[in-house]
Amino acid sequence: MNIIARLIGGASPFDTLSQHLQKVMECVDLVIPILHAALEGDTVRAKEIAEQIFALEQEADEIKIELRDSLPKAKMLPVARPD
């Protein structure tokens, strides 16, 4: 068992945190394309990209909720839990 797991009494939250970060980066990768579409007046493409971003944000939020629910509330964590 690794040190993080021993400290928080379970699996490391950093795998789930990494999954969340990946979804966030997928959203960030769509910022330039949506800006280009908007500047070119391509509202259809901009709307398609916006829908992709909204779907990715939803997935990221679900991962974040899973992460928060998996963290113990009574133990000291190596990172702050703001709830």
N, C-alpha and C positions, 0 to 999 in steps of 0.2 A: 504494500500500500504506500502510495507516495505521501509526502509531507502535507500537501494541501488536503488530501482526503482525511488524513489523521486529524488535522486542525479543525476541519468543519464537520467531521463525522459522516462522510459519504463521498460520493464521486466528486471529482473536481468540477466546478462550475465553468471552467475556462473553455472546455470543448463547446458547450452550449453558447457561451459568450462569443466564441470564434464563429459559430454558425450565424449568430445575430450580426456580427460585423460583416460577414460575407454578404448577407442580404442588404445591409446598408450600403456597402460598396457597389452592389448591383444597381441600386437607386442612384447613387452618385454618378455612375458611369452613363446614366441616361440624361443627366443635366445638360451636357453640351448638345446632344442631338435634339432635345426638346427646344432648346434656345434657338438652334439653327432653324428648326421647323417654324417656330414662331416668327423669327426675323424674316424668313422667306415668305411668310403669309400662308404656309401650308397648314391650315387649321385641322385638316383631316389627320395628317401625320402627327401633329402636336397632340391631338386628342388621343390617338392610339398610344403614343408614348406616355401620356399622362395616365392612361388606364394601366399600363404596365407598371408605372411607378406606384400607383395606388395599390395594386396587387402585391408588389414586393414589400411595400410598407406594412400591409396587413400581415404578410408572412413574418416580417421582422417583429411586429408587435406580438404575434403568437409565440414566437421563440422567446421574446423578452418576458412574457407572462410565465411561460414554462420555466424559465430561469429563475424568476422571482419566487415562484411556488416551490421550487426545489431547494432553495436556500433555507437552512435552519434559522429560525428567528432567535433562538436562545443562546446560540454560540457566537463566540468572537470570530469574525471573518477577517481574512487578510486584506479585504477591500470593504469600504463602507457600504452599508445597505440603507438607502434613504427612505424607509417606510416606517 
